[in-house]
Amino acid sequence: MATAGLTTIANDHGPRETMNRLEAAVKAKGLTVFARIDHAAGAAEVGMSLRPTELLIVGSAKAGTPLMQSVQTTGIDLPLKALVWQDAAGTTWLSYNDPRWLAKRHGVSHDVDAAVNAMAAALDAVARTATASQA
C-alpha cells in the first residue's frame, strides 16, 4: 500500500472504534475537529454499498496558517484529513497525508519547517493513539 506521502496504519480495532479513538485523541491534543464524514452512510443514501469509510477533518489555524502564508495553495490540502476504512478482508486501516509531503508538494519555504514538523508529529501521535492496542 505504498502511495507517495500517504501513511497507512493497520490496527485491531473496528472502524467505528478507531474513528472514535482518533477523534478523542485529536481533541485531547487541542486540535479542532471541523467535520466527520461517513462515506459509507452517504453511499447507502443513494442505494450503493461501501465498506466502512469515514473521514475526519482536523486542524489548527496556528499550525496551518504559516504554510499558507508561505504558499497559499497549501490551503487545498488543509485542514488535514484522516481516513478510517475497512478492507475486503475486514482489516481496519487509518490513512493520512504526511504534512512533510504536503509541504514538499507545494514548495513551502524551509522557514516553516518547524510548523510542518510539529504538524507531522501531532498527526502521527493521534494516529498512533487511535490505533494502539489496548493494554
C-alpha positions as a Python dict, from the first residue, in 0.01 Angstrom:
ca = {
    (1, 'M'): (0, 0, 0),
    (2, 'A'): (283, 240, -74),
    (3, 'T'): (146, 567, -205),
    (4, 'A'): (370, 874, -207),
    (5, 'G'): (308, 1085, 102),
    (6, 'L'): (37, 860, 240),
    (7, 'T'): (80, 698, 580),
    (8, 'T'): (-141, 394, 638),
    (9, 'I'): (-159, 204, 966),
    (10, 'A'): (-343, -125, 1026),
    (11, 'N'): (-497, -186, 1366),
    (12, 'D'): (-702, -434, 1563),
    (13, 'H'): (-994, -204, 1640),
    (14, 'G'): (-1305, -186, 1427),
    (15, 'P'): (-1369, 118, 1208),
    (16, 'R'): (-1612, 296, 1443),
    (17, 'E'): (-1390, 242, 1748),
    (18, 'T'): (-1082, 356, 1555),
    (19, 'M'): (-1258, 674, 1443),
    (20, 'N'): (-1392, 742, 1793),
    (21, 'R'): (-1043, 695, 1938),
    (22, 'L'): (-895, 920, 1668),
    (23, 'E'): (-1147, 1196, 1731),
    (24, 'A'): (-1086, 1178, 2107),
    (25, 'A'): (-707, 1190, 2055),
    (26, 'V'): (-739, 1490, 1822),
    (27, 'K'): (-950, 1680, 2076),
    (28, 'A'): (-713, 1585, 2360),
    (29, 'K'): (-426, 1730, 2153),
    (30, 'G'): (-613, 2062, 2133),
    (31, 'L'): (-682, 2040, 1760),
    (32, 'T'): (-1012, 2144, 1605),
    (33, 'V'): (-1242, 1881, 1453),
    (34, 'F'): (-1403, 2051, 1154),
    (35, 'A'): (-1603, 1757, 1023),
    (36, 'R'): (-1657, 1384, 1046),
    (37, 'I'): (-1785, 1245, 717),
    (38, 'D'): (-1930, 896, 688),
    (39, 'H'): (-1877, 799, 323),
    (40, 'A'): (-2048, 461, 371),
    (41, 'A'): (-2361, 633, 502),
    (42, 'G'): (-2354, 866, 201),
    (43, 'A'): (-2329, 568, -32),
    (44, 'A'): (-2622, 399, 144),
    (45, 'E'): (-2834, 712, 96),
    (46, 'V'): (-2804, 669, -281),
    (47, 'G'): (-2860, 294, -275),
    (48, 'M'): (-2496, 194, -306),
    (49, 'S'): (-2278, -10, -73),
    (50, 'L'): (-1938, 84, 61),
    (51, 'R'): (-1736, -82, 334),
    (52, 'P'): (-1688, 138, 642),
    (53, 'T'): (-1506, 453, 527),
    (54, 'E'): (-1505, 764, 742),
    (55, 'L'): (-1308, 1089, 710),
    (56, 'L'): (-1206, 1320, 993),
    (57, 'I'): (-1106, 1676, 900),
    (58, 'V'): (-888, 1836, 1167),
    (59, 'G'): (-654, 2125, 1210),
    (60, 'S'): (-521, 2428, 1384),
    (61, 'A'): (-510, 2777, 1237),
    (62, 'K'): (-193, 2841, 1437),
    (63, 'A'): (-21, 2546, 1268),
    (64, 'G'): (-166, 2572, 919),
    (65, 'T'): (-154, 2946, 859),
    (66, 'P'): (228, 2967, 830),
    (67, 'L'): (216, 2708, 549),
    (68, 'M'): (-48, 2906, 363),
    (69, 'Q'): (148, 3228, 422),
    (70, 'S'): (445, 3058, 256),
    (71, 'V'): (249, 2910, -36),
    (72, 'Q'): (-121, 2980, -41),
    (73, 'T'): (-207, 2669, -246),
    (74, 'T'): (-140, 2454, 61),
    (75, 'G'): (-492, 2560, 157),
    (76, 'I'): (-622, 2295, -83),
    (77, 'D'): (-473, 2029, 147),
    (78, 'L'): (-556, 2199, 477),
    (79, 'P'): (-714, 2133, 716),
    (80, 'L'): (-557, 1790, 749),
    (81, 'K'): (-760, 1477, 694),
    (82, 'A'): (-751, 1123, 827),
    (83, 'L'): (-941, 835, 673),
    (84, 'V'): (-1051, 526, 865),
    (85, 'W'): (-1154, 244, 638),
    (86, 'Q'): (-1206, -130, 628),
    (87, 'D'): (-1072, -352, 351),
    (88, 'A'): (-1240, -657, 197),
    (89, 'A'): (-1065, -888, 446),
    (90, 'G'): (-1212, -694, 741),
    (91, 'T'): (-891, -518, 844),
    (92, 'T'): (-933, -161, 969),
    (93, 'W'): (-684, 98, 845),
    (94, 'L'): (-610, 461, 926),
    (95, 'S'): (-458, 671, 645),
    (96, 'Y'): (-341, 1031, 627),
    (97, 'N'): (-123, 1255, 414),
    (98, 'D'): (216, 1329, 572),
    (99, 'P'): (236, 1707, 629),
    (100, 'R'): (604, 1700, 518),
    (101, 'W'): (494, 1554, 186),
    (102, 'L'): (224, 1821, 155),
    (103, 'A'): (482, 2094, 221),
    (104, 'K'): (711, 1948, -43),
    (105, 'R'): (421, 1912, -288),
    (106, 'H'): (351, 2285, -264),
    (107, 'G'): (714, 2400, -236),
    (108, 'V'): (666, 2551, 108),
    (109, 'S'): (962, 2755, 234),
    (110, 'H'): (1201, 2591, 478),
    (111, 'D'): (1129, 2888, 706),
    (112, 'V'): (820, 2697, 823),
    (113, 'D'): (987, 2358, 874),
    (114, 'A'): (921, 2380, 1249),
    (115, 'A'): (547, 2419, 1187),
    (116, 'V'): (545, 2137, 932),
    (117, 'N'): (735, 1906, 1165),
    (118, 'A'): (502, 1992, 1454),
    (119, 'M'): (200, 1911, 1237),
    (120, 'A'): (356, 1581, 1132),
    (121, 'A'): (438, 1489, 1493),
    (122, 'A'): (87, 1576, 1613),
    (123, 'L'): (-79, 1378, 1335),
    (124, 'D'): (148, 1081, 1395),
    (125, 'A'): (76, 1094, 1770),
    (126, 'V'): (-302, 1096, 1732),
    (127, 'A'): (-288, 820, 1468),
    (128, 'R'): (-71, 604, 1694),
    (129, 'T'): (-306, 667, 1989),
    (130, 'A'): (-610, 572, 1781),
    (131, 'T'): (-453, 250, 1653),
    (132, 'A'): (-269, 140, 1967),
    (133, 'S'): (-356, -199, 2111),
    (134, 'Q'): (-548, -184, 2433),
    (135, 'A'): (-349, -299, 2734),
}
